[in-house]
Amino acid sequence: MLIIGAGGGVGSFMVQLAVAAGARVAGVASAGKAAFVRSLGAERVIDYRATPDPADWGRFDVIIEAADGRALHVLRRALTERGTLAIVGADKSGGPLLRGTDRQLRAILLNPWVKHRLTAVMQRENSDDLATLLDMVDRGTLRAAIDEVAPLSGAFPLIDRLAQQQTRGKAVIELV
Ligand SMILES: NC(=O)c1ccc[n+]([C@@H]2O[C@H](COP(=O)([O-])OP(=O)(O)OC[C@H]3O[C@@H](n4cnc5c(N)ncnc54)[C@H](OP(=O)(O)O)[C@@H]3O)[C@@H](O)[C@H]2O)c1
């Protein structure tokens, strides 16, 4: 299984959840986040700057896309014949109407016509899932990877770091 954006807020949870479910996980991240992604349980980290074409990453049964950008046909190069591609990340190329969901909608529309399974994931919190996650945290199989905790007075620099995708995992702004 491949997690793209494995060093980010979404990806850092996905790597751990996939490993906990028994998957063998590879992550795509910049070189500076490789050690962090491995610490979450990934067997292998692919530096997308050194190896930009997904066709060179290997073939994966499941790909979860939690970063911005790559087109569906480019991502599908790294899938096995009947592999699944789940799009979580927003697409900056979406127009004013569809915005970030453009690629997700195209995945759903294309899905009936191809051998690959193409799908989109939109977050929908519910108490059962949150209870499962809390239980995993209690058992030590999941951790919230927090890069930085800043006071409210330090919110702007932290938001800048988040916008530049420099944080590893999540960041927290304290309100008290
Ligand atoms: N569908 C939903 O319900 C939902 C919910 C939350 C978030 N999202 C979307 O999911 C995406 C990730 O959110 P997030 O909060 O995890 O953001 P984030 O913390 O900024 O993580 C994104 C990660 O992608 C990496 N990245 C940037 N360019 C990349 C590339 N070309 N290839 C591979 N990795 C790349 C970044 O770091 P490095 O470049 O240093 O590796 C960063 O670690 C965003 O597009 C967000 O809008 C969707």
The ligand as an SDF file (V2000), in Angstrom:
LIG
                    3D

 48 52  0  0  0  0  0  0  0  0999 V2000
  -10.9430   14.6360    1.7370 N   0  0  0  0  0  0  0  0  0  0  0  0
  -10.9590   15.1370    2.9610 C   0  0  0  0  0  0  0  0  0  0  0  0
  -11.9310   14.9700    3.7050 O   0  0  0  0  0  0  0  0  0  0  0  0
   -9.7580   15.8840    3.4480 C   0  0  0  0  0  0  0  0  0  0  0  0
   -9.5730   16.1350    4.8150 C   0  0  0  0  0  0  0  0  0  0  0  0
   -8.4360   16.8060    5.2180 C   0  0  0  0  0  0  0  0  0  0  0  0
   -7.4930   17.2140    4.2890 C   0  0  0  0  0  0  0  0  0  0  0  0
   -7.7250   16.9830    2.9640 N   0  0  0  0  0  0  0  0  0  0  0  0
   -6.7320   17.3550    1.9500 C   0  0  0  0  0  0  0  0  0  0  0  0
   -5.6840   16.3930    2.0520 O   0  0  0  0  0  0  0  0  0  0  0  0
   -4.4340   17.0010    1.6980 C   0  0  0  0  0  0  0  0  0  0  0  0
   -3.4420   16.8110    2.8370 C   0  0  0  0  0  0  0  0  0  0  0  0
   -3.8820   17.5150    3.9830 O   0  0  0  0  0  0  0  0  0  0  0  0
   -2.9160   17.6310    5.2470 P   0  0  0  0  0  0  0  0  0  0  0  0
   -3.6490   18.3310    6.2970 O   0  0  0  0  0  0  0  0  0  0  0  0
   -2.3110   16.2910    5.5390 O   0  0  0  0  0  0  0  0  0  0  0  0
   -1.7870   18.6070    4.6570 O   0  0  0  0  0  0  0  0  0  0  0  0
   -0.2580   18.6770    5.0710 P   0  0  0  0  0  0  0  0  0  0  0  0
   -0.0920   18.4220    6.5330 O   0  0  0  0  0  0  0  0  0  0  0  0
    0.2700   19.9300    4.4810 O   0  0  0  0  0  0  0  0  0  0  0  0
    0.3870   17.4240    4.3260 O   0  0  0  0  0  0  0  0  0  0  0  0
    0.5850   17.3490    2.9420 C   0  0  0  0  0  0  0  0  0  0  0  0
    1.9310   16.6380    2.7500 C   0  0  0  0  0  0  0  0  0  0  0  0
    2.1530   16.4480    1.3520 O   0  0  0  0  0  0  0  0  0  0  0  0
    3.5530   16.5670    1.1240 C   0  0  0  0  0  0  0  0  0  0  0  0
    3.7180   16.9230   -0.2850 N   0  0  0  0  0  0  0  0  0  0  0  0
    3.7020   18.1540   -0.8660 C   0  0  0  0  0  0  0  0  0  0  0  0
    3.8580   18.0580   -2.1830 N   0  0  0  0  0  0  0  0  0  0  0  0
    3.9470   16.7360   -2.4490 C   0  0  0  0  0  0  0  0  0  0  0  0
    4.1030   15.9950   -3.6390 C   0  0  0  0  0  0  0  0  0  0  0  0
    4.2110   16.5880   -4.8430 N   0  0  0  0  0  0  0  0  0  0  0  0
    4.1330   14.6370   -3.5520 N   0  0  0  0  0  0  0  0  0  0  0  0
    4.0310   13.9980   -2.3710 C   0  0  0  0  0  0  0  0  0  0  0  0
    3.8920   14.6480   -1.1940 N   0  0  0  0  0  0  0  0  0  0  0  0
    3.8470   15.9970   -1.2460 C   0  0  0  0  0  0  0  0  0  0  0  0
    4.0090   17.6520    2.0950 C   0  0  0  0  0  0  0  0  0  0  0  0
    5.3210   17.5830    2.6070 O   0  0  0  0  0  0  0  0  0  0  0  0
    6.6650   17.1910    1.8360 P   0  0  0  0  0  0  0  0  0  0  0  0
    6.5870   17.8680    0.4970 O   0  0  0  0  0  0  0  0  0  0  0  0
    7.7460   17.7750    2.7090 O   0  0  0  0  0  0  0  0  0  0  0  0
    6.6990   15.6890    1.7700 O   0  0  0  0  0  0  0  0  0  0  0  0
    3.1090   17.4330    3.3040 C   0  0  0  0  0  0  0  0  0  0  0  0
    3.7370   16.6590    4.3110 O   0  0  0  0  0  0  0  0  0  0  0  0
   -4.7700   18.4710    1.3890 C   0  0  0  0  0  0  0  0  0  0  0  0
   -4.9410   18.5950   -0.0070 O   0  0  0  0  0  0  0  0  0  0  0  0
   -6.0710   18.6950    2.1170 C   0  0  0  0  0  0  0  0  0  0  0  0
   -6.8210   19.7100    1.5080 O   0  0  0  0  0  0  0  0  0  0  0  0
   -8.8210   16.3140    2.5260 C   0  0  0  0  0  0  0  0  0  0  0  0
  1  2  1  0
  2  3  2  0
  2  4  1  0
  4  5  1  0
  4 48  2  0
  5  6  2  0
  6  7  1  0
  7  8  2  0
  8  9  1  0
  8 48  1  0
  9 10  1  0
  9 46  1  0
 10 11  1  0
 11 12  1  0
 11 44  1  0
 12 13  1  0
 13 14  1  0
 14 15  2  0
 14 16  1  0
 14 17  1  0
 17 18  1  0
 18 19  2  0
 18 20  1  0
 18 21  1  0
 21 22  1  0
 22 23  1  0
 23 24  1  0
 23 42  1  0
 24 25  1  0
 25 26  1  0
 25 36  1  0
 26 27  1  0
 26 35  1  0
 27 28  2  0
 28 29  1  0
 29 30  1  0
 29 35  2  0
 30 31  1  0
 30 32  2  0
 32 33  1  0
 33 34  2  0
 34 35  1  0
 36 37  1  0
 36 42  1  0
 37 38  1  0
 38 39  2  0
 38 40  1  0
 38 41  1  0
 42 43  1  0
 44 45  1  0
 44 46  1  0
 46 47  1  0
M  CHG  2   8   1  16  -1
M  END
$$$$
